[in-house]
């Protein structure tokens, strides 16, 4: 990585943020939308794929599992690859690989082929988010960073909500092939915009190759993700125990190895910063509450209320739209106020929304559901990117390339834990309430009560995060980010 240089005749921050950042930001957003969208569209198509390939559900589930494992495996490599070959080059290569994988998925003739091509997609898509976030963070002026990262966060919350709607429509009215074919024009657009607007790669010093870390990290994060995901079915199954044992053991070895390395694959020493540690811990709590509830809500709408997949996707739109509106607002306020008041307000709103969900019954009106979803979206918009930006601000700028893969890899495991943990708890609570049927309760009431209990657990997690926001403080500005007397912007080459 080259040494940051100050250009005395640089443009002013306002001009910089509008003219210089818009092209690269657009390229990164288009790429991230494609990858994040594809993480959700396949879920809705699973029944159709089972029928089309004349196979069983367990086999087709590997189209999701294989994709997730591939994502988890390559994320830790993003920092070293960026330092070695340049952010622009690796970003374009990963988008190209993902696009090719999408085309091959649409052409798959057997379930085995589809699984292999989904793994190829995951190998390409895993690096897109960490590299994209690092690029935008470096390009953004320090005083505009919250606003710009807020814009970047829109696809991160909007795409997962739009995925089921788009997938439901394509599967029901067109063909399952189009959930992959639609990525082709999006991928080509992202590549063309990226070639034109992303900063040209600079000459790089060859980074140290952490061979042991590069071998152990994919094993650790992929197996942990797999084990936790399998835990959603049974925490005592052989696959769960194997995944957690191998992943946990590899993670311990990886941590020891990385702390002994002068130039580690993932910079774990960043946890020495109390601001970083507080921020990442709070971010994990928020992610467990948020992403766990994002899985629970569609299940409730379909299993209890009886809505179709497409109807469920449409009902979830207010949450996506609210988050898309409040994400830029949160970014602008972050630049002025810092993360604490926003996280405090956002998690407070999320706590209220989850509590309303915990009070659901079989007869809960659609209006009340939409109100709760809208509040959830507002809270997500005010919370997620301010916390993400706070975490990156707390890390030394020279380590950003290694910190974004760290936070992304950790998020992959945390989200898997949230989904598996809350769905497992949901199953246990439903089974418990089913025993009350003999006492006059209906199966529908037992099912709803199970969802209510699980939403209440998510509420408690959100409230814990709400209280912990009080320990946040604004990180000190890094010396190299302080503007000079002439107000010149700082240019960071990567």
Secondary structure by P-SEA (a helix, b strand, c coil): cccbbbbcccccaaaaaccccaaaaaaaaaaaaaaaaaacccccaaaaaaaaacccaaaaaaaaaaaaaaaaaaccaaaaaaaaccaaaaaaaaaaaaaaaaaaaaacccaaaaaaaaaaaaaaacaaaaaaaaaaaaaccccaaaaaaaaaaccccccccaaaaaaaaaaaccccccccccaaaaaaaaaaaaaccccccccccccccaaaaaacaaaaaaaaaaaaaacccccccaaaaaaaaaaaaaaaaaaaaaaacccccccccccccaaaaaaaaaaaaaaaaaaaaaaaaaaaacccccccaaaaaaaaaaaaaaaaaaaaaaaaaaaccccaaaaaaaaaaaaaaaaaaaaccccccaaaaaaaaaaaaaaaaacaaaaaaaaaaaccccaaaaaaaaaaaaaaaaaaaaaaaaaaaaaaaaaaaaaaccccccaaaaaaaaaaaaaaaaaaaaaaaaaaccccccccccccccccccbbbbbbcc
